[in-house]
Amino acid sequence: MTRTDRDHDGSSPLEAAGVGDLLADRRLLVDSVAPPLLFVGADALAGLQWAAALSLGFAVITLGWRVATGQRTVYAAAGVAGAGISVALAVLSGRAAVYFVPGIVGNAVFGVACVASILVRRPMIAYSSRMIYRWPWAWYLHDRVRPAYSEITWLWAVTYLAKAGLQSWLVERDAAGVLAFVRIATGLPALAVLLVATYAYVNWRLTTLGAPEVAQFRTALADRPA
């Protein structure tokens, strides 16, 4: 999720933050933009039943295409499951806006998890960074490192809880069309902004904190007597 200047490999900030790969992945664009647009458009033109059928059918076809072409199917399979739950809730309630409830719940859960991770002094974004860079976990827990990751995790928590709050408010007002727009706008574009902000803030904050260099910390860790 982040890369310190101490371990910089010459990549640009956008590349280091992963934004280039994120926006260039057509599969992610299809998975995040097409379903809500198809559902809301079909609902407006032909009604909820057609919208449900089109949304679920699109998810199944997408999964089938990726299986047939040998692409990764994890996200597509999750999309089928998510579409099934969303469609079922919308049809059972008779309200198109309810289609977006599973995504809202996911945002709220992630936001709460971020807050909890800060409170237990194991910030969520530190976990994300370690999964990407494989830096020593002890480095993230250092007194001059952890504050940077705790502070940026607050930004992620507030963002995701705000997304959940805004979209919940729109569900209550049955604003399915506005919900589709908000979901797309707060999806990949918002995530790209968060990644860049995380990269920039953590690098700046680690410098102001006087954080130890990752390479030196790893060496010191290896030299410790068993």
Buried (B, 14 or more C-beta within 10 A) or exposed (E): BBBBEBEEEEEEBBBBBBBBEBBEBEBBBBBBBBBBBBBBBBBEEEEBEEBBBBBBEBBBEBBEEBEEEEEEBEBBBEBBEBBBBBBBBBBEEEBBBBBBBBBBEBBBEBBBBBBEBBEEEBBBBBBBBBEEBEBBEEBBBBEBBBBBBBBBBBBBBEBBBEBBBBBBEBBEEEBBBBBBBBBBEBBBEBBBEBBBBBBBBBBEBBEEBEBBBBEEBBEBEEEEEE
